[in-house]
Amino acid sequence: MQPTWTDEDRLCLLAAVGRQTPSEKDRLKELLGRPLDWNRVVARALQHQIYPSPYRNLREYGDSKVPKETQRLLEAHYRTNAFRNTLLAEEMAGILLSLQKAGVAALPLKGLPLAERIYGDRSFRVCADIDILVPRPELTAAYDLLAARGYAAQYSRDFLSDRITRNTYEFPMIRATRMMVYPVELHCGLLWEMSAETGSASEVWKTVEACEFHGSPAFRMSHEWEFLFLVIHAARHRWGCLKWLVDIHELCKREEFDWTKVRNLAVQMGWERVVEQTLIICRGLLGTSAPPAFDVQEDSPADLQNLHRYFTAPEIPTPMQNTLLCMSLVRSPVAKIRFFFRRLLVPTPRDAALCRLPVSLNFLYYLLRPVRLGLKAFAALLRIRPAGGG
């Protein structure tokens, strides 16, 4: 069943789009003529991290119809985001230059480069951190370079063993100054997969192109892989944040894609169903025109239920939800079982963040992980237990 949109919901969805069509502009102007709860509009825009586009679009098409207080509030958030993104861009350029000088291949993910490419201005996208993909064998070298720049992690360097890096692909680090906190995530993959050698990351590195980010050498994904990465990232977070769906919507408008190639890559990775689900959600929320290479004509009830996520604040997916998503992408039943036990037993940086153990006691993380996950699952069950249940 399609959700029932309020006028405030419709306004946010229309205003979130970076490049509007004439019909979208007309609908936005028509909505601005109605009585609106502007507190709800602002709250929704902040929840889903899409407020830069409403700030720009409402100024352009309905400045006289938007309350002055709402204009000031959106402008304050926009300017804060613009300043923060400027500092993040300078830091990213410095990191990329350091990695290049050390011979470490680096590929910026989503965030700032994506904002400049598809929105034309980094100020018009909210970026939470700096994401950089490096080849798995060069992860330790990248960690050392960031540590030399003043970055710290809640896990030790020896935690980056070959076995552990096969059960996670994100390694957060952070540097704090008097003016700014710089969160960085080193990635050595795009998703949890059965094989690091033959998974999506290895395929990405085969097709990268040299580029620059603010004068610093780097690499970038092919257009096709960038689209697939954004889809799998949104799915991993259960399509909970509108910002990521708007990115995908904007990419679907571009003409440089070989959509048949995108489809073939999705089939190769076993991601075609996830791509179709994501496109159905984008169409339901944003009116995205799905590429002809994908069959998204029929909207199943399960897919349409995901549209209701827009009515709530974005949620961080649980480890079990992430594991089930990735298991659904694994074809062999035996491989599914192996993958499940790897996710259950092999520790990750989150386990190391709970307590810092000496190197000689690192084996205890293998005992700590299933206990931690079990307690989290039990707590989740308690939260969803009906009140007064026997």
N, C-alpha and C positions, 0 to 999 in steps of 0.2 A: 504494500500500500504506500502510495506517495505521501510524504509528510505534508502537513499544512503549514505553509510559510506565512509569517506575519509580514507586514509592510517593512518593518525594520530588518527582518531577515533578507528580504528581497533586495533592499537597498544595500546592505552590506555585501551581498554576493555580487551585485552589479558593480559596486564601487571598488571591489577588490581586484577587478580585472585591469591589467596594465594598459592594454591597447584595446579600446572599445570600438565596436562596430557602430554605424549610424543607428541601427535599431536599438542597441544597448544604451546609447546616449539618450534616445527618445524615451525609453522606459525609465531611465534614471531621472530624467527631468519630470516625468509624470509622477513618479513616487515622491519627489521633493515637494510636490504641490499638495500632498496629503498631510494630515496631522501625524507626527511621529514622536515616539519616545526616544529622544536623542541620547539619554543615559544608556539605554539598551544598545543603541547603535555603537556607541563608543566602547562599551564593555565587550561586545562581540568582536569588534575590530582588534581590541587589545588581546583578548583571549586567543585569537587565531593568528596574531602577529601579521596582520595585513593592513595596519593603519596608515602606512605611507601612501598607498594608492588611494584610499578614501580621502586623505588630506588633499592630494593633488586633484582628484576627479571632482570632489565637491567644491573646491575653489574654482574650477574651470566651468562647471555646469550649473552650480546652484549656490554660489556664494551668498546671495541676498536672502536665500531661504533657510540657511543654516544658522542657528543661534550663535551669537558672538562667543559665548562661553565654550560651545562645542568647537568652534573654529580655533580658539586659543588653545584648548586642550589638545586637539589633534596636531596643531602646529608645534606645541612644546614637545610632544612625543616624537614628531618627525625630526625636529632639529636635534634632539638628544640622540636619536638613532643615526642621523647623518654624521654627527661628531664622532660617535663611537665607531661607525664603519670606517671613517677616515683613519682613525688610530689603528683599527684592525688591519686595514689595507697596508699601512706603512709597516706594521709588524710582519704581516705575511710576506711582503716583498723582501724584508730583511732575512726572514727564515729561509725563503727560497734561494736567495743569493748564497747564504751559508751552506745550504745543502748542495748547491751546484758546485761551489768551490771545493767541497769535500768529495765530489764525484758521486753523490747520492741522487738518483733520479727522483723527482718529486712532481706530483700531479695534484694541484688544488681541486678540491671537490666542492660542488654546489656553492653556497655562500656568495662571497664577494665577486669572484669572476662570473658566476652565473647572473648576478644582479646587473653587472655592467653590460653583459652580452644581451640579455633578453629584455631588460627594462631601460637600458641606455644610461643608467645612473645608479651607482651603488646605494644612493640614499633611499631608493624606492623599494628596498627589500630589507627585512629585519634579519640580521645574521647573528646567531648566538655565539659562534666560536669560529676558529680556524680549523678546517679539515684538510689534511694532506695525505694523499695515498703514496706510499713508497713500496718498492719491491720487498717481499718478506725477508730475503737474505740481508737487506740493508736496514732493517728495522732498528737493530741495536746501534748502528752508526748514527741514524737519525735521532735516536734517544739521547746519545752522548752529545750531539751538536746542540740539541735543545737544552740539555742540562748546562752546557757551557754558556748559553745565553741567559741562564738564571731560572730556567723552568724546573719544577719539581713534580714528582709523582707520588701517589700513595702506595706505590709498589716499588720494589727494588729493581735494579738493573738485571740482576740474575734471574728475575722472574720472567724475562723474555726468552725463555728456553724454547727450543723447537717444538716440544710437545705442547706446551701451554699456548703458543701462538696459533696452534691448529684448532683451538677451541674458542678463540676470540679473534677479532680483527680490528678492534678499536682500543687504543691505548692513550688515555687522557693525561695531559700534563697542564700545569698552570704556572703563570708568572704574574706577580702582583707588584704594581708600582704605586706611588702616591696618587696618581691620576686615574689608573686603569687596571683592571684585572684582565689578563689575556689567557683565555682557555684555548688550548690546542688539542686536537685529537689526531694522533698518528694512526693511519689506517694501513693495514696490509692486505685487505680484502674488501669486498663489497657486501658480503653476507656470510653467515655460517654455511659452509658447504662440506660435502664429503671429502673433497680433495683440494688441497691448496695448489697443487701443481697443474691440475687440469680444470680448475674452476673458473669463475667469471673474471677474477683479477688477472689470471694468466692470459686470458683472451683479450682483456682490455689493453695490456701492455704490448700486445702484438700490433695494435692499430693506433697507438698514440701519435700525436703530432707535436713538434716543437712549437713553443709559443713564448710569450713574455707576459709577466704580470708587473706592471709599473716598473719596467726596466729590468726586472730579474728574470733570468731564464727559467723555464718550467716546461711541463708537458700538459697536454689536454687530451681528453677522451674524444673519440669520434662522436659525431652528433647522435648516431644510433645508440652508442653505449651510454651516453649521457642521459638520453631519454629513459633507457632501461634502468639505469641506476636510480634516477629520481622516482620511477615507478616502484621499484623494490624497496626503496627507503620509505616511501609513503605507506606501502603495504605493511612493512615491518612495524610501523607505528600505528597500524590499524586505521589508516586514513583519518586520523584524529585531528590534524591541524590543517586548516584551510590554506595556509601559506604554501605548503608543498603541492597541493592540488592546483593552485593558481599557476605555479611554475610549470606543471605538466600541461595545463590548459594553454599557456603562452607558447610552449614548445610545439604543440599540435598545430598552431597557426603558421608555423614557419615552413618554408618551401624547400629547404636544403636537405630534407630527410629522404633517405631511401627506405620507405616503409616496408617494402618487401624484405629488405635486409634486416630491419628491426624484427619483423615477424620470424624470420629464419633464426636469428640469434635467440629470440625468446623461446622458440621450440627447442633449440639446441640446449638451452639451460633448464628447460622444463618450467619456464615462467609464463607461458602464453596465457594460462587461466588468470594469473595474477594481473597481467597487463589488461586483459579484458574486464576484470572486476574494477580495476582502477579507472578505466575509461568510462565504464558505466556510471561510476560515482561522479566523475568529473562532468559527464553529460547531465546527470541529474541535478547537480549543484550549479554548474557554471554554463551549461549549454554547449559543452565542448563537442566539436564535430570530430567524430572518431575516424581515424585513418581507415581506408577501405581494406587494408590488409588484415584487419581484426574484425571478428564477428561479435558485435556488441548490439545486435538488433533486439534481442530478447532480454528484458530486465527481470531476473529471477527475484522472488521475495527476499532471499538471503542477501542478494546484492543491494536491494532497495533499503533494507534495514540499516545498512551502513550510512545512508543519508542522514539518519537521525542522530549520528554522532555530532553533527554540526550544532545541535541544540545544547550540547554540554561542553564544558571546558576540556581541552585535550588532555588525555591521560597517558602516562608512561606505561608501555606494555610490560607485562610481567615476563620473567624468564620462561615460564611455561608457555605463554602465548607465542613468544618468539620461537621457541623450540618446535611447537606444533606447526607454525607457519613453514619453517624450514623443512620439517619432516614431510610436509605435503608436497614439497618440491623434489623430494628424493623418490626415485621410481621403484627401486628394488626393495621388497619387504625386509630382506636381510640387512641391506644398507640402512634402512630406517631404524632398525633395532640398534645397529652399531652407532649410528648418529645420536640416538637418544641417550645411550649410555656414555658416550663421549661428552655430551652436554651436561649430563648428570654428575659425572665424576671428575672431569679435568678442570682444575681451578682456573679462574680468570682474575683480572685486576680488581674486580669488585670484592673477591674473596680476600685478596691481599690488603685491601683498604680497611677491612675489619680489624686486623691486627698485624703488626709488623713482626715477623718471625725471623730469627737468625737463619742464615743460609742452610746450616746443618739441620734445621727443623722444617724446611720447606715441604717435606713429605706430608706434614700435618694438614696442609691446605687440601689435600686429596680427601681427608676425613672431614674437614670443615665444610667443604662445598655441599655435599648431599644433606648435611644437617641444616645448613643455612637455607637451602632451597626448600627443604621439608617444612621448616618453621614458617617460611614465607607463604607456602601453599596452605598451611594450616590457618594462618592469620587471614588469608583471603577467604577461606571457607567460613570462618567466623563472621567476616564482614557481610557475606551474602546470605547467612542463615536467617530465615524469616523470624521476625520478632514473635516471641511467645511460643516458638516451635518446641515440640517435645523431643 
